[in-house]
Amino acid sequence: MASQHSSGDLLADRRYRYAEACLAEGDHEAAADLAGQVLERAPRYAPAWLLLGRAREGLSVSRGDPDLRDAAARAYACALDIDPDDTLGVRAQLVRLGVGDGLPALSPAYVRALFDGYAPRFERHLVEGLGYVGPELVRAALPPDPAQFATALDLGCGTGLMGAAIRDRVDHLTGIDLSPGMLALARAKAWQGRPLYDRLAEGELGAFLAGQADGSADLCLAADVLIYVPDLGPVLAGIGRVLRPGGLAAFTVQSHDAAGAALGADGRYAHADSHIAAAAAAAGLEILTLQSADVRREGGAPVPGRVVVLRRTAA
């Protein structure tokens, strides 16, 4: 597919930037017109199809025109056809419109590309801009006993914020993440004169857990990671298998008052308490903590969430 950064046509690139500016200002009609001009010159430029879909969707809302909504879905489908790995996150747009193909709304390729591009400014934006306190909440929620964990897995470790928060309570710490850019930053971090992580692995969460031995970990952590997972059942089942009896899992999620999981406009999933409870029980995990927590802020408002601690039962 064409590069995400350029269509290969200078004039098309210039018009694409104008279209982005119009969309940001809420001028959906001008954005759609300019995106169409881009596609006349560069018909295989997937980002322009995505932008056209967003512009048409905006016009559909403002005009109450269902035909424009269908036209937006067709534009999104064109983008996905050009970029079947979905590095642009088009599936999430289609799922919101109710025309998804049954595949996960957030593909591993999209999450990887998102965080690779985000890595250099990740910590500053998350901590300073969004008031992110997920690792601190997870650490505070863990019971004091045991005081020390022999082996811990930091699932979706990112740049190492969770690892730094828990390192003094862990003898051996492994970090796993999809993004090479994030892992490079985590690898550069030190703790008491040695690397922050004893081991770092690149890969998808479910596949990584599947490759770990039964009962090989004392603690599994996931700070602001499961918001990219629609169904917590498979992940918690993997965690339950990997944990030793009595081992703990601690994580944060976004929450909502309806049932199951819901994909929000922010591209993240919110999970109902009942969904967490059912997935935990099926995985042989008992709930020690399920409490309200504002992990970060969006648009100046706190994002409703939960901090959860589970324990692997003896059975």
Secondary structure, DSSP 8 states (H G I E B T S, - for coil): ---SS--S-HHHHHHHHHHHHHHHTT-HHHHHHHHHHHHHH-TT-HHHHHHHHHHHHHHHHHHT-HHHHHHHHHHHHHHHHH-TT-TT-HHHHHHHTT---SS-SS-HHHHHHHHHHHGGGHHIIIIIIT---HHHHHHHHS-SSSS-EEEEEEET-TTSHHHHHHGGGEEEEEEEES-HHHHHHHHT-EETTEES-SEEEES-HHHHHHTS-TT-EEEEEESS-GGG-S-HHHHHHHHHHHEEEEEEEEEEEEE-SSSSEEE-TTS-EEE-HHHHHHHHHHTTEEEEEEEEEEEEEETTEEEEEEEEEEEE---
